[in-house]
Amino acid sequence: MSYVVNGTEFETDEDGFLVEANFNDDIVPVIAESEGLKLNDDHWTVVRFMRERYQEDGQTPNFRNMVALLEEQDDSIDWKKKLYELFPQQPNRQAAKVAGLPKPFGKGGY
């Protein structure tokens, strides 16, 4: 499996995660469509968050840490509920995939 964006093919692993991180926003809608997701502003907020965490930490957070860190940024949202609405198939893994990041370690990062 691979994704083709603007004529360029991007290699994936057996689960559809990019082998190499890609921070080009053009890839996000392509991966989201393959996941059956229709992107909105909240998806993009999480995509940017996941990319920032990956760039700073070298990996993505597990779900519990993801919720805690997002709550630090904006505690007006019930992030646990919101993340499952946005990314119903294991939010930390699906969000990392849509963000164009490699597969998280273990059950989803640190």
Wavefront OBJ file of the C-alpha trace (Angstrom):
o trace
v 0.000 0.000 0.000
v 1.094 3.549 -0.599
v -0.365 7.035 -0.915
v 0.024 9.172 -4.022
v 0.023 12.927 -3.485
v 0.665 15.401 -6.292
v 2.208 12.636 -8.391
v 4.585 11.450 -5.644
v 4.193 8.002 -4.105
v 4.753 7.623 -0.351
v 5.626 4.212 1.057
v 3.604 2.768 3.933
v 3.931 -0.182 6.260
v 1.458 -3.078 6.346
v -0.957 -1.019 8.489
v -1.005 2.019 6.202
v 1.287 4.240 8.281
v 3.902 6.220 6.406
v 7.363 4.706 6.741
v 8.882 8.206 6.923
v 7.110 11.158 8.566
v 5.700 13.677 6.108
v 4.698 17.141 7.301
v 3.191 18.321 4.023
v -0.457 19.231 4.601
v -1.403 17.839 1.168
v -0.996 14.269 2.418
v -3.443 14.638 5.329
v -6.694 14.651 3.259
v -5.462 11.667 1.219
v -4.820 9.561 4.317
v -8.015 10.794 6.002
v -10.063 9.756 2.989
v -8.524 6.283 3.085
v -9.580 6.131 6.754
v -13.136 7.196 5.898
v -12.787 10.549 7.686
v -14.113 13.917 6.562
v -11.725 16.509 7.942
v -12.860 19.549 9.890
v -11.027 22.181 11.937
v -10.914 19.930 15.011
v -9.149 17.207 13.013
v -6.565 19.752 11.898
v -6.031 20.885 15.503
v -5.199 17.307 16.479
v -3.050 16.758 13.365
v -0.958 19.837 14.209
v -0.720 18.710 17.841
v 0.468 15.210 16.849
v 3.054 16.628 14.456
v 4.371 19.012 17.128
v 4.685 16.201 19.665
v 6.450 14.000 17.116
v 8.888 16.746 16.182
v 9.628 17.603 19.819
v 9.668 14.100 21.319
v 10.498 11.822 18.383
v 7.265 9.911 18.943
v 3.586 10.493 19.533
v 1.868 10.365 22.934
v -0.245 7.462 24.106
v -3.944 8.190 24.492
v -3.816 9.115 28.177
v -0.972 11.583 27.656
v -2.614 12.883 24.498
v -5.760 13.764 26.458
v -3.767 15.374 29.279
v -1.642 17.484 26.923
v -4.626 18.622 24.869
v -6.481 19.544 28.072
v -3.507 21.709 29.049
v -3.931 23.577 25.772
v -7.725 23.858 25.943
v -9.656 22.595 28.954
v -13.024 23.750 27.597
v -13.264 20.548 25.529
v -13.830 17.006 26.804
v -10.863 15.703 24.819
v -11.426 12.062 25.693
v -14.859 12.154 24.095
v -13.836 14.502 21.275
v -10.883 12.362 20.189
v -13.089 9.287 19.849
v -15.559 11.333 17.793
v -12.787 12.558 15.493
v -10.713 9.371 15.297
v -12.982 6.433 16.234
v -10.371 3.720 15.576
v -7.907 4.160 18.468
v -7.516 7.958 18.455
v -3.779 8.156 19.124
v -2.946 5.661 16.367
v -5.449 6.930 13.819
v -4.532 10.568 14.481
v -0.836 9.745 14.009
v -1.609 7.975 10.742
v -3.715 10.844 9.391
v -1.039 13.337 10.476
v 1.432 11.558 8.171
v 3.528 10.039 10.945
v 5.038 6.562 11.312
v 3.273 3.947 13.434
v 3.438 4.786 17.161
v 5.539 2.606 19.452
v 3.713 -0.111 21.370
v 0.191 0.979 22.129
v 0.769 4.537 21.010
v 3.922 6.287 22.086
v 5.091 7.603 25.418
l 1 2 3 4 5 6 7 8 9 10 11 12 13 14 15 16 17 18 19 20 21 22 23 24 25 26 27 28 29 30 31 32 33 34 35 36 37 38 39 40 41 42 43 44 45 46 47 48 49 50 51 52 53 54 55 56 57 58 59 60 61 62 63 64 65 66 67 68 69 70 71 72 73 74 75 76 77 78 79 80 81 82 83 84 85 86 87 88 89 90 91 92 93 94 95 96 97 98 99 100 101 102 103 104 105 106 107 108 109 110
